[in-house]
Amino acid sequence: MNKNNNQITGVGFCGLLTLAFIILKILGIIKWSWGWILAPLWIPLSIFIVIIVVIFILAK
């Protein structure tokens, strides 16, 4: 029996963007606050939570 287990793992776009922002912050190239440096992590999560809340409100 031949099982084909294709598994894709990786950091993804948001993770790479966050990593790039952190490196730029540490090197002093950008002077943004840490909230904006980590925005690629929390903005998609916030959008997801808002969508879920809207779905639950509309379902009632």
N, C-alpha and C positions, 0 to 999 in steps of 0.2 A: 504494500500500500504506500503510495507516494503522497505525502501531505506537504502542501506548500504553505508555509507560514511566512507570509510577507508582513513584516512589522515595520512601520515607519515611526521613528522616534527622533526628536530633535528639540531645539530651543524654540523655534518659530520666529516670526517677524517681530512680534512685540518684545520677546525676550532679547533678541539681538539689538533692537532699538534701545531698550533699557540699558543693556550692557554698553552700547556706544555712548549713551548719555552719561553714564557713570564714569567711564574712562575720560570723556571730555571734561567733566566736572573736576575729577581728581587732577587732571593736567592743567586746570585753570583756564581752559579755552572758553568755557561758558560759565556764567555767574548765576545760573538759575537756582531757585530754591529746590530743595530735595523733593518737594511735592510734585514739581514739574518734571524733575529728573525721572521719577518713578511713575509718571502719568501713563506710559504705555502699559503698565500693569493694572492700574486702578480704573482707568477710563473704560476699557472693554468690560470689566467686571461690573462697573456701575450701570452701563447700558444694558447688560444682561439682566441685572436685578430690576431695573425700571421696566423692561419688557415683561418680565415674569409678573410683577405687581399689576401692570396694566391688563395682562391676560386674566389674572384672578379677579380683578375688578369687573371686567367685561363679562366674565363667566357667571357672575352673580345675578 
